[in-house]
Amino acid sequence: MQRTHRYLVSLLLGAALIAPMGIQATTVEDRDRDRNCPKDGYDRDRKDCHTWDDHENRAYQTWQQGKHKTHREFSKLKNKEQSEYWKWRHEHPDNDSDRH
């Protein structure tokens, strides 16, 4: 019983020491994204930023039509659908002026 208790305490102590590093890494990434990039323009997979303007909006509408999807605001899409769009967008670039 005492041996099990020691292992459990060691495991919990180790987790408590490691957890803040993981939380901090995520927080730093989110903070940098929030400071430099609008929410709709951030590509999580490639960790890059796009300016969401009329030009990007037209590209998004083209993607929706190609997928036979009804129009929904980009911010309302699930993360998976947003990732699908950004993947498509990188495969169909106009030029690099829409990225910063």
C-alpha positions as CSV (number, residue, x, y, z in Angstrom):
1,M,0.0,0.0,0.0
2,Q,2.8,2.4,0.9
3,R,4.7,1.5,-2.2
4,T,1.6,2.3,-4.4
5,H,1.1,5.5,-2.6
6,R,4.7,6.6,-3.3
7,Y,4.3,5.8,-7.0
8,L,1.1,7.7,-7.2
9,V,2.6,10.8,-5.4
10,S,5.6,10.7,-7.7
11,L,3.4,10.5,-10.8
12,L,1.2,13.4,-9.6
13,L,4.2,15.5,-8.7
14,G,5.8,14.9,-12.1
15,A,2.6,15.8,-13.9
16,A,2.3,19.0,-11.8
17,L,5.8,20.0,-12.7
18,I,5.5,19.3,-16.4
19,A,1.9,20.7,-17.0
20,P,2.8,24.4,-16.8
21,M,5.3,24.1,-19.7
22,G,2.7,22.7,-22.0
23,I,0.1,25.3,-21.0
24,Q,2.7,28.1,-21.4
25,A,3.7,26.9,-24.9
26,T,0.1,27.0,-26.1
27,T,-0.5,30.3,-24.5
28,V,2.5,31.9,-26.2
29,E,1.5,30.6,-29.6
30,D,-2.1,31.9,-29.2
31,R,-0.9,35.3,-27.9
32,D,1.4,35.8,-30.9
33,R,-1.4,34.8,-33.3
34,D,-3.9,37.1,-31.6
35,R,-1.5,40.0,-31.6
36,N,-0.4,39.7,-35.3
37,C,-3.3,38.0,-37.1
38,P,-7.0,38.4,-37.3
39,K,-8.9,35.2,-36.3
40,D,-10.3,34.5,-39.7
41,G,-6.9,34.8,-41.3
42,Y,-4.9,32.4,-39.2
43,D,-4.0,29.0,-40.7
44,R,-3.4,26.7,-37.7
45,D,-1.8,23.9,-39.7
46,R,0.9,26.1,-41.4
47,K,0.9,28.6,-38.6
48,D,0.7,31.5,-41.0
49,C,-1.4,34.6,-41.4
50,H,-3.6,35.8,-44.3
51,T,-5.2,39.2,-44.7
52,W,-9.0,38.5,-44.8
53,D,-10.3,41.0,-47.3
54,D,-12.6,41.1,-50.3
55,H,-10.0,39.2,-52.3
56,E,-9.9,36.4,-49.7
57,N,-13.6,36.4,-49.3
58,R,-14.0,35.8,-53.1
59,A,-11.5,32.9,-52.9
60,Y,-13.5,31.5,-49.9
61,Q,-16.8,31.7,-51.9
62,T,-15.1,29.9,-54.8
63,W,-14.0,27.1,-52.5
64,Q,-17.6,26.9,-51.0
65,Q,-19.1,26.6,-54.5
66,G,-16.6,24.0,-55.5
67,K,-17.5,21.9,-52.5
68,H,-21.2,22.6,-53.1
69,K,-21.5,24.0,-49.6
70,T,-24.1,26.6,-48.6
71,H,-22.6,29.9,-47.5
72,R,-21.5,30.2,-43.9
73,E,-19.2,32.7,-42.3
74,F,-15.7,31.3,-42.1
75,S,-15.5,31.9,-38.4
76,K,-18.5,29.6,-37.9
77,L,-16.9,26.6,-39.6
78,K,-15.5,23.8,-37.6
79,N,-11.7,23.7,-37.3
80,K,-11.5,20.8,-39.7
81,E,-13.4,22.7,-42.4
82,Q,-11.2,25.8,-41.8
83,S,-8.1,23.6,-42.2
84,E,-9.6,22.1,-45.5
85,Y,-10.1,25.7,-46.8
86,W,-6.5,26.8,-45.9
87,K,-5.1,23.6,-47.5
88,W,-7.1,24.3,-50.7
89,R,-6.0,28.0,-50.5
90,H,-2.4,27.1,-50.4
91,E,-2.9,24.8,-53.4
92,H,-4.6,27.6,-55.3
93,P,-2.6,30.8,-54.6
94,D,-3.2,34.0,-56.4
95,N,0.1,35.6,-55.2
96,D,1.8,36.1,-51.9
97,S,0.5,39.6,-51.4
98,D,-2.4,38.3,-49.3
99,R,0.0,36.9,-46.7
100,H,2.0,38.8,-44.1
